[in-house]
Amino acid sequence: MLAVGLGLWLTHAATAAVRARLRRAARRALHDFRTRLARYHLQDRRLVKEALARDPVVEAAVAAHARMHALSEAAVRRRVAAYIDEIVPYLNVLSYYKVGYNLAKLLVNLLYKVSVDYQDEAALQGIPRQDVVVYLMNHRSNADYVVVAYVLARGVHLSYAVGEWARAWPLEYVFKSFGAYFVRRRYREPLYHAVLERYVQLITRNRVTQGIFLEGGLTRDGRLRPPKLGLLDYICRTLLDPAFTRDIWFVPVAINYDRVLEDRSLIRELTDERDRPGRLAQLSTVASYVTGNTIRLLIGRLQRYGRAAVNFGTPLSLRGWLSKAPPGLLDWPRERRLPALEGLAQEMLDRIGTIIPVTPVPLAAAGLLSFEQTAIPRRALLERMDELRDRLRAVNGKVVRGGARILDIWDRAWRMLRLRRLVVQDGETLVVLPRGRPLLEYYANSIAHLLPIRGPRLPFHKSHDRETDLPRLRPKS
């Protein structure tokens, strides 16, 4: 009996020692990264879940759902508990800053050369520390999560709203340990949305810095999509709580790439849905991609995919915006409130659009497509790219390394275009291959709102693959 008691004591002492060591390591990580971490993140997850389950709005939604569907309140509460368990994350500081950050640093720098720019750094630094910051971003790739979190890691922890795609094992546990919360897209049940809304408002009141993709999903054609208002509405309505006296600041974040990892899969839905591969084909493609790049890394032949650029714009104060809006807007019924809030969402989307980074591939794609022909003299393309860059400067476009020689910008774009087999060179003539045109349009569309290059045209039409005037390439000698 004494041996059993001694064993339990030693186990308890060892566990306490390990926990103390992990806490010290977590504090060192926060100190090293100088991170603004909300005290809420350090709360026991069980307390957060209990507070959410007892929330008056959630309890009212439970009673209404039980009446509407003739269910017992106990059954409805079990459903609410499942929703809460699905939504509420459990941030692990060591997982985020020791594992996640180092893995992101490795992958991002292995695949891209990262550029970061600030339109108004003084305004960003001027946000009061006690106020809430929400980063509103455009969504081009699933790599956005990693790139933006990596860029912001030294200074702020970002809690993402993540779609259901990330609930697959083991991604669910990874994202939850990073502090991300899950959102069911296109799920209309009022009970679920009552729980989600109160959770979003709970973390907002507790000054958790959030990252939200304003478009609600990935762009398929490369253009900015119309804004989604659900999460934005939830955050704004936090101001209705009389105990919440701080302001909420929306920071526009614009992201662009020389290569989006899933670009072909995204545009396939626009060319012909029958071409969409099944799950096994997608898994095979991913496995082939990972295997090929691993082999190239091991033999020293892995090439970067060009630039990944992130630009931060001028923040907007929610209380400042509301001071110019109709009084009591946040109290209006939802069907009347959302059209009014669409003005706020569109203003933020416009701010994102004006600071979209112009990396070499989108600029080269815009130049190639501006000729509306398949064979373009190389000298003419360089002149056109130089002209387009001047036009971008005139509208304050954010050209990455805009002061470089246009030949250097083209060389960087050419490496990727040649690698992707979108364009080939025949002497001093560049030839746009028919199957490369949809991808060129995808990248050109990312800056089309800054730089209209031609009249309206149906995107990714199948007739692009049936051009008869494609010059014949000379055979190798």
C-alpha positions as a Markdown table, in Angstrom:
| # | Residue | x | y | z |
|---|---|---|---|---|
| 1 | Met | 0.0 | 0.0 | 0.0 |
| 2 | Leu | 2.9 | 2.3 | 0.9 |
| 3 | Ala | 4.5 | 1.5 | -2.5 |
| 4 | Val | 1.3 | 2.4 | -4.4 |
| 5 | Gly | 1.0 | 5.7 | -2.5 |
| 6 | Leu | 4.7 | 6.5 | -3.1 |
| 7 | Gly | 4.2 | 5.7 | -6.8 |
| 8 | Leu | 1.2 | 8.0 | -7.1 |
| 9 | Trp | 3.1 | 10.8 | -5.3 |
| 10 | Leu | 6.1 | 10.4 | -7.6 |
| 11 | Thr | 3.8 | 10.4 | -10.7 |
| 12 | His | 2.0 | 13.5 | -9.5 |
| 13 | Ala | 5.3 | 15.3 | -8.7 |
| 14 | Ala | 6.7 | 14.4 | -12.2 |
| 15 | Thr | 3.6 | 15.6 | -13.9 |
| 16 | Ala | 3.7 | 18.9 | -11.9 |
| 17 | Ala | 7.4 | 19.3 | -12.8 |
| 18 | Val | 6.7 | 18.8 | -16.5 |
| 19 | Arg | 3.8 | 21.2 | -16.5 |
| 20 | Ala | 5.9 | 23.9 | -14.7 |
| 21 | Arg | 8.7 | 23.4 | -17.3 |
| 22 | Leu | 6.2 | 23.7 | -20.2 |
| 23 | Arg | 4.7 | 26.9 | -18.6 |
| 24 | Arg | 8.2 | 28.4 | -18.4 |
| 25 | Ala | 8.9 | 27.5 | -22.0 |
| 26 | Ala | 5.6 | 29.1 | -23.1 |
| 27 | Arg | 6.4 | 32.3 | -21.2 |
| 28 | Arg | 9.9 | 32.4 | -22.9 |
| 29 | Ala | 8.3 | 31.9 | -26.3 |
| 30 | Leu | 5.9 | 34.8 | -25.7 |
| 31 | His | 8.8 | 37.0 | -24.5 |
| 32 | Asp | 10.9 | 36.1 | -27.5 |
| 33 | Phe | 8.2 | 36.9 | -30.0 |
| 34 | Arg | 6.9 | 39.9 | -28.0 |
| 35 | Thr | 3.4 | 38.7 | -28.7 |
| 36 | Arg | 0.2 | 40.5 | -27.7 |
| 37 | Leu | -1.7 | 37.5 | -26.3 |
| 38 | Ala | -5.2 | 38.1 | -24.9 |
| 39 | Arg | -5.6 | 36.8 | -21.3 |
| 40 | Tyr | -8.6 | 34.9 | -22.5 |
| 41 | His | -6.3 | 32.4 | -24.3 |
| 42 | Leu | -4.9 | 31.3 | -20.9 |
| 43 | Gln | -8.3 | 30.4 | -19.5 |
| 44 | Asp | -9.4 | 26.8 | -19.0 |
| 45 | Arg | -11.3 | 25.7 | -22.1 |
| 46 | Arg | -13.9 | 24.1 | -19.9 |
| 47 | Leu | -14.8 | 27.5 | -18.3 |
| 48 | Val | -15.1 | 29.0 | -21.7 |
| 49 | Lys | -17.5 | 26.3 | -22.9 |
| 50 | Glu | -19.6 | 26.5 | -19.7 |
| 51 | Ala | -19.9 | 30.3 | -20.0 |
| 52 | Leu | -21.0 | 29.9 | -23.6 |
| 53 | Ala | -23.6 | 27.2 | -22.8 |
| 54 | Arg | -25.0 | 29.5 | -20.0 |
| 55 | Asp | -25.2 | 32.6 | -22.2 |
| 56 | Pro | -28.7 | 34.1 | -22.1 |
| 57 | Val | -28.9 | 34.4 | -25.9 |
| 58 | Val | -27.8 | 30.7 | -26.4 |
| 59 | Glu | -30.4 | 29.6 | -23.7 |
| 60 | Ala | -33.1 | 31.6 | -25.5 |
| 61 | Ala | -32.1 | 29.9 | -28.8 |
| 62 | Val | -32.3 | 26.5 | -27.1 |
| 63 | Ala | -35.8 | 27.1 | -25.9 |
| 64 | Ala | -36.9 | 28.4 | -29.3 |
| 65 | His | -35.4 | 25.4 | -31.1 |
| 66 | Ala | -37.0 | 23.0 | -28.7 |
| 67 | Arg | -40.5 | 24.6 | -29.2 |
| 68 | Met | -40.1 | 24.8 | -33.0 |
| 69 | His | -39.0 | 21.2 | -33.5 |
| 70 | Ala | -40.9 | 19.6 | -30.5 |
| 71 | Leu | -37.8 | 18.4 | -28.9 |
| 72 | Ser | -36.8 | 18.2 | -25.2 |
| 73 | Glu | -34.5 | 20.9 | -24.0 |
| 74 | Ala | -32.0 | 18.2 | -22.9 |
| 75 | Ala | -31.7 | 16.9 | -26.4 |
| 76 | Val | -31.2 | 20.5 | -27.8 |
| 77 | Arg | -28.6 | 21.2 | -25.1 |
| 78 | Arg | -26.7 | 18.1 | -26.2 |
| 79 | Arg | -26.7 | 19.5 | -29.8 |
| 80 | Val | -25.5 | 22.9 | -28.4 |
| 81 | Ala | -22.7 | 21.1 | -26.5 |
| 82 | Ala | -21.6 | 19.4 | -29.7 |
| 83 | Tyr | -21.5 | 22.8 | -31.5 |
| 84 | Ile | -19.6 | 24.4 | -28.7 |
| 85 | Asp | -17.1 | 21.5 | -28.7 |
| 86 | Glu | -16.7 | 21.9 | -32.4 |
| 87 | Ile | -16.2 | 25.7 | -32.4 |
| 88 | Val | -14.1 | 26.4 | -29.3 |
| 89 | Pro | -10.3 | 25.9 | -29.8 |
| 90 | Tyr | -7.6 | 25.3 | -27.2 |
| 91 | Leu | -4.6 | 27.4 | -27.9 |
| 92 | Asn | -1.3 | 25.8 | -27.1 |
| 93 | Val | 1.4 | 28.5 | -27.0 |
| 94 | Leu | 4.2 | 26.0 | -27.5 |
| 95 | Ser | 2.4 | 24.3 | -30.4 |
| 96 | Tyr | 1.8 | 27.7 | -32.1 |
| 97 | Tyr | 5.2 | 29.3 | -31.5 |
| 98 | Lys | 7.6 | 26.4 | -31.4 |
| 99 | Val | 6.0 | 23.9 | -33.8 |
| 100 | Gly | 3.7 | 26.0 | -36.0 |
| 101 | Tyr | 6.0 | 29.0 | -36.4 |
| 102 | Asn | 9.1 | 27.0 | -37.2 |
| 103 | Leu | 7.2 | 24.8 | -39.6 |
| 104 | Ala | 5.6 | 27.8 | -41.3 |
| 105 | Lys | 9.0 | 29.5 | -41.5 |
| 106 | Leu | 10.5 | 26.4 | -43.2 |
| 107 | Leu | 7.7 | 25.9 | -45.7 |
| 108 | Val | 7.1 | 29.5 | -46.6 |
| 109 | Asn | 10.7 | 30.3 | -47.2 |
| 110 | Leu | 11.2 | 27.0 | -49.0 |
| 111 | Leu | 8.4 | 27.8 | -51.5 |
| 112 | Tyr | 8.4 | 31.6 | -51.7 |
| 113 | Lys | 10.4 | 34.7 | -51.3 |
| 114 | Val | 8.2 | 36.8 | -48.9 |
| 115 | Ser | 7.6 | 40.5 | -49.3 |
| 116 | Val | 5.8 | 42.6 | -46.6 |
| 117 | Asp | 4.7 | 46.2 | -47.0 |
| 118 | Tyr | 2.7 | 48.7 | -44.9 |
| 119 | Gln | 0.6 | 51.5 | -46.5 |
| 120 | Asp | 0.4 | 53.4 | -43.2 |
| 121 | Glu | 2.6 | 51.9 | -40.5 |
| 122 | Ala | 2.1 | 54.9 | -38.2 |
| 123 | Ala | -1.7 | 54.4 | -38.2 |
| 124 | Leu | -1.2 | 50.7 | -37.3 |
| 125 | Gln | 1.1 | 51.5 | -34.5 |
| 126 | Gly | -1.3 | 54.2 | -33.3 |
| 127 | Ile | -4.1 | 51.7 | -32.5 |
| 128 | Pro | -4.6 | 51.7 | -28.7 |
| 129 | Arg | -3.3 | 48.5 | -27.1 |
| 130 | Gln | -6.6 | 47.9 | -25.3 |
| 131 | Asp | -8.7 | 48.0 | -28.4 |
| 132 | Val | -9.6 | 45.0 | -30.6 |
| 133 | Val | -7.9 | 44.4 | -33.9 |
| 134 | Val | -9.4 | 42.3 | -36.7 |
| 135 | Tyr | -7.5 | 41.6 | -39.9 |
| 136 | Leu | -9.7 | 41.4 | -43.0 |
| 137 | Met | -8.0 | 39.6 | -45.8 |
| 138 | Asn | -8.6 | 38.6 | -49.4 |
| 139 | His | -8.4 | 34.8 | -50.0 |
| 140 | Arg | -6.3 | 33.4 | -52.8 |
| 141 | Ser | -4.9 | 30.2 | -51.4 |
| 142 | Asn | -5.1 | 27.9 | -48.4 |
| 143 | Ala | -1.4 | 29.0 | -47.9 |
| 144 | Asp | -2.8 | 32.4 | -46.8 |
| 145 | Tyr | -3.4 | 31.0 | -43.3 |
| 146 | Val | 0.3 | 30.1 | -43.0 |
| 147 | Val | 1.8 | 33.1 | -44.8 |
| 148 | Val | -0.1 | 35.8 | -42.8 |
| 149 | Ala | 0.4 | 34.0 | -39.5 |
| 150 | Tyr | 4.1 | 33.7 | -40.2 |
| 151 | Val | 4.4 | 37.4 | -41.1 |
| 152 | Leu | 2.5 | 38.5 | -38.0 |
| 153 | Ala | 4.0 | 36.0 | -35.5 |
| 154 | Arg | 6.5 | 38.4 | -34.0 |
| 155 | Gly | 4.0 | 40.7 | -32.3 |
| 156 | Val | 0.6 | 39.2 | -32.4 |
| 157 | His | -1.2 | 35.9 | -32.3 |
| 158 | Leu | -3.9 | 35.5 | -34.9 |
| 159 | Ser | -7.1 | 33.5 | -34.3 |
| 160 | Tyr | -8.5 | 32.4 | -37.6 |
| 161 | Ala | -12.1 | 31.6 | -38.6 |
| 162 | Val | -11.5 | 28.3 | -40.5 |
| 163 | Gly | -13.9 | 26.5 | -42.8 |
| 164 | Glu | -15.0 | 22.8 | -42.5 |
| 165 | Trp | -12.3 | 21.6 | -44.8 |
| 166 | Ala | -9.8 | 21.9 | -41.9 |
| 167 | Arg | -11.9 | 19.5 | -39.7 |
| 168 | Ala | -10.3 | 16.5 | -41.3 |
| 169 | Trp | -7.9 | 14.5 | -39.1 |
| 170 | Pro | -5.3 | 15.5 | -38.1 |
| 171 | Leu | -5.8 | 19.1 | -39.3 |
| 172 | Glu | -8.6 | 19.7 | -36.8 |
| 173 | Tyr | -6.3 | 19.2 | -33.8 |
| 174 | Val | -3.6 | 21.2 | -35.4 |
| 175 | Phe | -5.8 | 24.2 | -36.1 |
| 176 | Lys | -7.5 | 24.1 | -32.7 |
| 177 | Ser | -4.1 | 24.0 | -30.9 |
| 178 | Phe | -3.2 | 27.1 | -33.0 |
| 179 | Gly | -6.3 | 28.9 | -31.6 |
| 180 | Ala | -8.5 | 28.7 | -34.8 |
| 181 | Tyr | -12.2 | 28.3 | -34.5 |
| 182 | Phe | -14.4 | 26.4 | -37.0 |
| 183 | Val | -17.2 | 27.8 | -39.1 |
| 184 | Arg | -19.8 | 25.8 | -41.0 |
| 185 | Arg | -20.3 | 27.4 | -44.3 |
| 186 | Arg | -23.8 | 27.6 | -45.8 |
| 187 | Tyr | -25.3 | 26.0 | -42.6 |
| 188 | Arg | -28.5 | 28.0 | -41.9 |
| 189 | Glu | -29.7 | 26.6 | -38.6 |
| 190 | Pro | -30.5 | 29.5 | -36.3 |
| 191 | Leu | -29.4 | 27.5 | -33.2 |
| 192 | Tyr | -25.9 | 27.0 | -34.6 |
| 193 | His | -25.6 | 30.6 | -35.6 |
| 194 | Ala | -26.7 | 31.8 | -32.1 |
| 195 | Val | -23.8 | 29.7 | -30.6 |
| 196 | Leu | -21.3 | 30.9 | -33.2 |
| 197 | Glu | -22.3 | 34.5 | -32.9 |
| 198 | Arg | -22.0 | 34.5 | -29.1 |
| 199 | Tyr | -18.6 | 32.8 | -29.3 |
| 200 | Val | -17.3 | 35.4 | -31.8 |
| 201 | Gln | -18.6 | 38.2 | -29.6 |
| 202 | Leu | -17.1 | 36.5 | -26.5 |
| 203 | Ile | -13.6 | 36.4 | -28.0 |
| 204 | Thr | -14.0 | 40.0 | -29.4 |
| 205 | Arg | -15.0 | 41.3 | -25.9 |
| 206 | Asn | -11.9 | 39.6 | -24.6 |
| 207 | Arg | -9.6 | 41.4 | -27.1 |
| 208 | Val | -8.6 | 38.3 | -29.2 |
| 209 | Thr | -7.0 | 39.4 | -32.4 |
| 210 | Gln | -8.8 | 37.7 | -35.3 |
| 211 | Gly | -8.2 | 37.0 | -39.0 |
| 212 | Ile | -11.1 | 36.8 | -41.3 |
| 213 | Phe | -11.3 | 36.2 | -45.1 |
| 214 | Leu | -13.8 | 38.9 | -46.1 |
| 215 | Glu | -14.8 | 37.0 | -49.3 |
| 216 | Gly | -15.8 | 34.0 | -47.3 |
| 217 | Gly | -13.9 | 31.6 | -49.6 |
| 218 | Leu | -11.2 | 31.1 | -52.2 |
| 219 | Thr | -11.5 | 33.0 | -55.4 |
| 220 | Arg | -11.9 | 30.7 | -58.4 |
| 221 | Asp | -11.2 | 33.2 | -61.2 |
| 222 | Gly | -8.5 | 35.3 | -59.5 |
| 223 | Arg | -10.8 | 38.3 | -59.0 |
| 224 | Leu | -11.9 | 39.7 | -55.6 |
| 225 | Arg | -15.3 | 38.2 | -54.7 |
| 226 | Pro | -18.2 | 40.0 | -53.1 |
| 227 | Pro | -17.9 | 40.3 | -49.3 |
| 228 | Lys | -19.6 | 38.0 | -46.9 |
| 229 | Leu | -21.3 | 39.7 | -43.9 |
| 230 | Gly | -21.9 | 37.0 | -41.3 |
| 231 | Leu | -18.8 | 37.1 | -39.1 |
| 232 | Leu | -18.4 | 40.9 | -39.7 |
| 233 | Asp | -22.0 | 41.4 | -38.4 |
| 234 | Tyr | -21.3 | 39.3 | -35.3 |
| 235 | Ile | -18.1 | 41.3 | -34.5 |
| 236 | Cys | -19.8 | 44.7 | -35.1 |
| 237 | Arg | -22.7 | 43.8 | -32.8 |
| 238 | Thr | -20.2 | 43.3 | -29.9 |
| 239 | Leu | -20.6 | 47.0 | -29.4 |
| 240 | Leu | -24.1 | 46.5 | -28.2 |
| 241 | Asp | -22.7 | 45.1 | -25.0 |
| 242 | Pro | -22.7 | 48.1 | -22.6 |
| 243 | Ala | -19.8 | 46.6 | -20.7 |
| 244 | Phe | -17.6 | 46.7 | -23.8 |
| 245 | Thr | -16.3 | 50.2 | -24.0 |
| 246 | Arg | -13.3 | 49.8 | -26.3 |
| 247 | Asp | -13.1 | 50.2 | -30.1 |
| 248 | Ile | -12.7 | 47.6 | -32.9 |
| 249 | Trp | -10.2 | 48.3 | -35.6 |
| 250 | Phe | -10.4 | 46.6 | -39.0 |
| 251 | Val | -7.1 | 46.2 | -40.8 |
| 252 | Pro | -7.1 | 45.5 | -44.5 |
| 253 | Val | -4.6 | 42.8 | -45.6 |
| 254 | Ala | -3.9 | 42.1 | -49.3 |
| 255 | Ile | -2.2 | 38.9 | -50.4 |
| 256 | Asn | -0.9 | 37.9 | -53.8 |
| 257 | Tyr | 1.4 | 35.2 | -55.3 |
| 258 | Asp | 3.5 | 34.4 | -58.3 |
| 259 | Arg | 2.1 | 30.9 | -57.9 |
| 260 | Val | -1.0 | 29.8 | -56.1 |
| 261 | Leu | -0.5 | 26.1 | -55.1 |
| 262 | Glu | -4.0 | 25.0 | -56.0 |
| 263 | Asp | -4.6 | 27.3 | -59.0 |
| 264 | Arg | -5.4 | 24.6 | -61.5 |
| 265 | Ser | -7.9 | 23.0 | -59.2 |
| 266 | Leu | -9.6 | 26.3 | -58.6 |
| 267 | Ile | -10.1 | 27.3 | -62.2 |
| 268 | Arg | -11.2 | 23.8 | -63.2 |
| 269 | Glu | -14.6 | 24.5 | -61.7 |
| 270 | Leu | -15.0 | 27.4 | -64.1 |
| 271 | Thr | -13.8 | 25.6 | -67.3 |
| 272 | Asp | -16.0 | 22.5 | -67.0 |
| 273 | Glu | -17.4 | 20.9 | -63.8 |
| 274 | Arg | -17.2 | 17.5 | -65.5 |
| 275 | Asp | -13.4 | 17.9 | -65.5 |
| 276 | Arg | -13.4 | 18.1 | -61.7 |
| 277 | Pro | -11.4 | 15.1 | -60.3 |
| 278 | Gly | -12.7 | 12.8 | -57.7 |
| 279 | Arg | -11.3 | 12.5 | -54.2 |
| 280 | Leu | -9.0 | 9.7 | -55.2 |
| 281 | Ala | -7.6 | 11.7 | -58.1 |
| 282 | Gln | -7.1 | 14.7 | -55.9 |
| 283 | Leu | -5.3 | 12.6 | -53.3 |
| 284 | Ser | -3.1 | 11.1 | -56.0 |
| 285 | Thr | -2.3 | 14.6 | -57.3 |
| 286 | Val | -1.4 | 15.9 | -53.8 |
| 287 | Ala | 0.7 | 12.8 | -53.1 |
| 288 | Ser | 2.5 | 13.2 | -56.4 |
| 289 | Tyr | 3.1 | 16.9 | -55.7 |
| 290 | Val | 4.5 | 16.3 | -52.3 |
| 291 | Thr | 6.7 | 13.3 | -53.4 |
| 292 | Gly | 8.0 | 15.2 | -56.4 |
| 293 | Asn | 9.0 | 18.3 | -54.4 |
| 294 | Thr | 10.5 | 16.2 | -51.6 |
| 295 | Ile | 12.7 | 14.4 | -54.2 |
| 296 | Arg | 13.7 | 17.8 | -55.7 |
| 297 | Leu | 14.5 | 19.1 | -52.3 |
| 298 | Leu | 16.7 | 16.1 | -51.4 |
| 299 | Ile | 18.7 | 16.4 | -54.7 |
| 300 | Gly | 19.0 | 20.1 | -54.5 |
| 301 | Arg | 16.8 | 21.0 | -57.5 |
| 302 | Leu | 13.7 | 22.5 | -55.7 |
| 303 | Gln | 12.9 | 25.9 | -57.1 |
| 304 | Arg | 11.0 | 28.6 | -55.3 |
| 305 | Tyr | 7.6 | 29.6 | -56.7 |
| 306 | Gly | 8.5 | 33.3 | -56.9 |
| 307 | Arg | 7.0 | 35.9 | -54.6 |
| 308 | Ala | 4.4 | 35.7 | -51.8 |
| 309 | Ala | 3.5 | 39.3 | -51.0 |
| 310 | Val | 1.5 | 40.7 | -48.1 |
| 311 | Asn | 0.4 | 44.3 | -47.8 |
| 312 | Phe | -1.2 | 46.0 | -44.8 |
| 313 | Gly | -3.5 | 48.9 | -45.4 |
| 314 | Thr | -4.8 | 51.8 | -43.3 |
| 315 | Pro | -7.0 | 50.6 | -40.4 |
| 316 | Leu | -10.6 | 51.7 | -40.0 |
| 317 | Ser | -12.3 | 52.4 | -36.6 |
| 318 | Leu | -15.7 | 50.7 | -36.2 |
| 319 | Arg | -16.9 | 53.4 | -33.8 |
| 320 | Gly | -15.7 | 56.1 | -36.2 |
| 321 | Trp | -17.6 | 54.4 | -39.1 |
| 322 | Leu | -20.8 | 54.1 | -37.0 |
| 323 | Ser | -20.6 | 57.7 | -36.1 |
| 324 | Lys | -21.4 | 58.5 | -39.7 |
| 325 | Ala | -24.0 | 55.8 | -40.2 |
| 326 | Pro | -27.7 | 56.0 | -39.3 |
| 327 | Pro | -28.2 | 55.9 | -35.5 |
| 328 | Gly | -29.0 | 52.5 | -34.0 |
| 329 | Leu | -27.9 | 50.6 | -37.0 |
| 330 | Leu | -26.6 | 47.6 | -35.0 |
| 331 | Asp | -30.1 | 47.3 | -33.3 |
| 332 | Trp | -31.9 | 47.0 | -36.6 |
| 333 | Pro | -33.5 | 43.6 | -37.7 |
| 334 | Arg | -31.0 | 41.5 | -39.6 |
| 335 | Glu | -32.8 | 41.9 | -43.0 |
| 336 | Arg | -32.4 | 45.7 | -42.6 |
| 337 | Arg | -29.1 | 45.7 | -40.9 |
| 338 | Leu | -27.0 | 43.6 | -43.3 |
| 339 | Pro | -27.6 | 45.8 | -46.4 |
| 340 | Ala | -26.4 | 48.8 | -44.3 |
| 341 | Leu | -23.3 | 46.9 | -43.1 |
| 342 | Glu | -22.6 | 45.9 | -46.7 |
| 343 | Gly | -21.3 | 49.5 | -47.1 |
| 344 | Leu | -18.7 | 48.8 | -44.4 |
| 345 | Ala | -17.7 | 45.5 | -46.0 |
| 346 | Gln | -17.4 | 47.0 | -49.4 |
| 347 | Glu | -15.3 | 49.9 | -48.1 |
| 348 | Met | -12.9 | 47.4 | -46.5 |
| 349 | Leu | -12.8 | 45.3 | -49.7 |
| 350 | Asp | -12.0 | 48.4 | -51.7 |
| 351 | Arg | -9.1 | 49.1 | -49.3 |
| 352 | Ile | -7.9 | 45.6 | -49.8 |
| 353 | Gly | -8.2 | 45.9 | -53.6 |
| 354 | Thr | -6.1 | 49.2 | -53.7 |
| 355 | Ile | -3.1 | 47.5 | -52.0 |
| 356 | Ile | -3.1 | 44.2 | -53.8 |
| 357 | Pro | 0.6 | 43.4 | -54.4 |
| 358 | Val | 1.6 | 43.3 | -58.0 |
| 359 | Thr | 4.1 | 40.5 | -58.2 |
| 360 | Pro | 6.0 | 39.6 | -61.5 |
| 361 | Val | 3.7 | 36.8 | -62.7 |
| 362 | Pro | 0.5 | 38.8 | -62.6 |
| 363 | Leu | 2.2 | 41.8 | -64.3 |
| 364 | Ala | 3.6 | 39.6 | -67.0 |
| 365 | Ala | 0.3 | 37.8 | -67.5 |
| 366 | Ala | -1.5 | 41.1 | -67.8 |
| 367 | Gly | 1.0 | 42.2 | -70.4 |
| 368 | Leu | 0.8 | 39.0 | -72.4 |
| 369 | Leu | -3.0 | 39.0 | -72.5 |
| 370 | Ser | -3.2 | 42.7 | -73.4 |
| 371 | Phe | -2.1 | 41.8 | -77.0 |
| 372 | Glu | -5.0 | 39.4 | -77.4 |
| 373 | Gln | -2.9 | 37.1 | -79.7 |
| 374 | Thr | -0.9 | 34.0 | -79.2 |
| 375 | Ala | 2.5 | 35.2 | -80.6 |
| 376 | Ile | 4.0 | 38.3 | -79.0 |
| 377 | Pro | 7.4 | 39.8 | -79.8 |
| 378 | Arg | 9.5 | 39.7 | -76.6 |
| 379 | Arg | 10.6 | 43.3 | -77.1 |
| 380 | Ala | 7.0 | 44.4 | -77.4 |
| 381 | Leu | 6.0 | 42.6 | -74.3 |
| 382 | Leu | 8.8 | 44.3 | -72.3 |
| 383 | Glu | 7.6 | 47.7 | -73.5 |
| 384 | Arg | 4.0 | 46.8 | -72.6 |
| 385 | Met | 5.0 | 45.6 | -69.1 |
| 386 | Asp | 6.9 | 48.9 | -68.6 |
| 387 | Glu | 3.8 | 50.8 | -69.7 |
| 388 | Leu | 1.6 | 48.9 | -67.4 |
| 389 | Arg | 3.9 | 49.4 | -64.5 |
| 390 | Asp | 3.7 | 53.2 | -65.1 |
| 391 | Arg | -0.1 | 53.0 | -65.2 |
| 392 | Leu | 0.0 | 51.1 | -61.9 |
| 393 | Arg | 2.2 | 53.8 | -60.3 |
| 394 | Ala | -0.3 | 56.4 | -61.5 |
| 395 | Val | -3.1 | 54.7 | -59.5 |
| 396 | Asn | -0.7 | 54.1 | -56.5 |
| 397 | Gly | -0.5 | 50.4 | -57.3 |
| 398 | Lys | 1.8 | 48.3 | -55.0 |
| 399 | Val | 4.3 | 46.9 | -57.5 |
| 400 | Val | 6.7 | 44.5 | -55.7 |
| 401 | Arg | 10.2 | 45.7 | -56.4 |
| 402 | Gly | 8.7 | 48.3 | -58.7 |
| 403 | Gly | 12.0 | 50.2 | -59.1 |
| 404 | Ala | 13.8 | 47.2 | -60.7 |
| 405 | Arg | 14.5 | 47.0 | -64.4 |
| 406 | Ile | 11.6 | 45.7 | -66.3 |
| 407 | Leu | 13.9 | 43.0 | -67.8 |
| 408 | Asp | 14.6 | 41.7 | -64.3 |
| 409 | Ile | 10.9 | 41.6 | -63.5 |
| 410 | Trp | 10.3 | 39.7 | -66.7 |
| 411 | Asp | 13.1 | 37.2 | -65.9 |
| 412 | Arg | 11.5 | 36.4 | -62.6 |
| 413 | Ala | 8.1 | 35.9 | -64.2 |
| 414 | Trp | 9.6 | 33.9 | -67.1 |
| 415 | Arg | 11.0 | 31.3 | -64.8 |
| 416 | Met | 7.6 | 30.5 | -63.5 |
| 417 | Leu | 5.8 | 30.7 | -66.8 |
| 418 | Arg | 8.3 | 28.4 | -68.4 |
| 419 | Leu | 8.2 | 26.0 | -65.4 |
| 420 | Arg | 4.4 | 25.9 | -65.6 |
| 421 | Arg | 4.5 | 25.4 | -69.4 |
| 422 | Leu | 2.2 | 28.4 | -70.0 |
| 423 | Val | 4.4 | 30.2 | -72.5 |
| 424 | Val | 7.2 | 29.1 | -74.7 |
| 425 | Gln | 9.9 | 31.1 | -76.6 |
| 426 | Asp | 10.6 | 30.7 | -80.3 |
| 427 | Gly | 13.5 | 32.9 | -81.1 |
| 428 | Glu | 12.5 | 36.4 | -80.1 |
| 429 | Thr | 8.8 | 35.5 | -80.1 |
| 430 | Leu | 6.8 | 34.4 | -77.0 |
| 431 | Val | 4.0 | 31.9 | -77.7 |
| 432 | Val | 1.0 | 31.6 | -75.3 |
| 433 | Leu | 0.0 | 28.0 | -75.3 |
| 434 | Pro | -3.7 | 27.4 | -75.4 |
| 435 | Arg | -3.9 | 25.4 | -72.2 |
| 436 | Gly | -1.9 | 28.1 | -70.5 |
| 437 | Arg | -4.4 | 30.9 | -71.2 |
| 438 | Pro | -6.8 | 30.1 | -68.3 |
| 439 | Leu | -4.0 | 30.3 | -65.8 |
| 440 | Leu | -2.7 | 33.5 | -67.3 |
| 441 | Glu | -6.2 | 35.0 | -67.0 |
| 442 | Tyr | -6.3 | 33.8 | -63.4 |
| 443 | Tyr | -3.2 | 35.7 | -62.4 |
| 444 | Ala | -4.0 | 38.8 | -64.5 |
| 445 | Asn | -7.4 | 38.9 | -62.9 |
| 446 | Ser | -5.8 | 39.4 | -59.5 |
| 447 | Ile | -4.8 | 43.0 | -60.6 |
| 448 | Ala | -7.5 | 43.6 | -63.2 |
| 449 | His | -9.4 | 46.0 | -60.9 |
| 450 | Leu | -6.2 | 48.1 | -60.9 |
| 451 | Leu | -5.3 | 47.7 | -64.5 |
| 452 | Pro | -8.1 | 47.1 | -67.0 |
| 453 | Ile | -6.2 | 45.5 | -69.9 |
| 454 | Arg | -9.0 | 44.7 | -72.4 |
| 455 | Gly | -12.7 | 44.7 | -72.9 |
| 456 | Pro | -15.1 | 42.2 | -71.2 |
| 457 | Arg | -14.5 | 38.6 | -72.1 |
| 458 | Leu | -16.0 | 35.4 | -70.7 |
| 459 | Pro | -13.4 | 33.9 | -68.4 |
| 460 | Phe | -11.8 | 30.5 | -69.1 |
| 461 | His | -14.1 | 29.7 | -72.1 |
| 462 | Lys | -13.3 | 26.3 | -73.7 |
| 463 | Ser | -12.8 | 28.0 | -77.1 |
| 464 | His | -9.5 | 29.1 | -75.8 |
| 465 | Asp | -8.3 | 25.6 | -76.3 |
| 466 | Arg | -9.3 | 25.6 | -80.0 |
| 467 | Glu | -7.3 | 28.4 | -81.4 |
| 468 | Thr | -6.2 | 27.7 | -85.0 |
| 469 | Asp | -3.6 | 30.5 | -85.4 |
| 470 | Leu | -1.0 | 29.1 | -83.0 |
| 471 | Pro | 2.4 | 29.3 | -84.7 |
| 472 | Arg | 4.1 | 26.0 | -85.1 |
| 473 | Leu | 7.3 | 25.6 | -83.1 |
| 474 | Arg | 10.5 | 24.8 | -84.9 |
| 475 | Pro | 11.7 | 21.2 | -84.2 |
| 476 | Lys | 14.9 | 20.8 | -82.2 |
| 477 | Ser | 18.0 | 20.7 | -84.3 |
